[in-house]
């Protein structure tokens, strides 16, 4: 996004270089070759020092913007981790500990971002508050169920309808173990975010330029071209990955029993409650649980992956995007002496699919419209 915007201002608009200033930040391995705007690669999903510096520069730019300036915010999924600006009194280590707890808890993305927004100097409308003297335009790519601007990237430029009380309730619901300073910050009224109707948003505009629904419309067209009936389960599915996988397997088996050739499509943001010591992500865990539930049914295959090219993982650009399964998955596992249910209980979907050679590894895609899952149902 930054690369395209910069090229637009340099070429068709013929701006003098001095008229452009800014900062671009993306996860490690996802940087692009910009010419004028500095590009910073930062930690994701666990924030790091580079993200701290990038957010600090963005906040200083917003604060300096005046009435003759346009503050252009190019926002996509991942910004919650890449733009890290701890609330007063908190450290980067506090935010890292909080992020780890949230990611392990099974909380959905809306709940995770509700907590993040009340412990930040940039999220939950605070960037817009700093830039209120200028005109502010946000162009956003949605990676969240429902395309809610207050959730995408933790809503740095839009009003926040959630409250400190909501954040504390989420901490209680998931029994999160937080650093004492974080607990105190969530009780501090100074950390409440600006709400709908606040005049700081008077000169702001927000446009969605890409959504998960756009990707699924394209997938439906492709399915029809190959003679399959597309069945859309929705692009905003949330819930525990293994539970959703079991439900989808039952639907696939029912369709096959009816003699239908179909592709079941679904998106959203699944979660994993981590109880084991393995490696993986929600899409890989979904694929593993799906394979177990399908029990090697002939004529059914599936792919589950994250459109940004990374599903879970440790934040490396070469982490897997997801995994594929088919009627041979369980047979291959048995021939290697692998018990898929053991890998599932240990949350080690990456370990399982690595041994089978069935990981999907795309590398960076430089975009993010959330998760993509397809189950192809053919006649056995």
Buried (B, 14 or more C-beta within 10 A) or exposed (E): BBBEBBEEBBEEEEBEEEEBBBBBBBBBBBBBEBEBBEBBBBBBBBBBEBBBBBBBBBBEBBEEBEEEBEBBBBBBBBBBBBBBBBBEBBEBEBBBBBBEBBBBBBBBBBBBBBBBBBBBBBBBBBBBBBBBBBBBBBBBBBBBBBBBBBBBBBBBBBBBBBBBEBBBBBBEEBEBEBBEBBEEBBEBEEBBBBBEEBEBBEBBEBEBBBBBBBBBBEBBEEBEEEEBBBBBBBBBBBBBBBEBBBBBBEBBBEBBEEEBBBBBBBBBBBBBEBEBEBBBBBBBBBBBBBBBBBEBBEBBBBBBBBBBBBBBBEBEBEBBBBBBBBBBBBEBBEEEEBEBEEBBEBBBBBBBBBBBEBBBEBEBBBBBBBBBBBBBBBEE
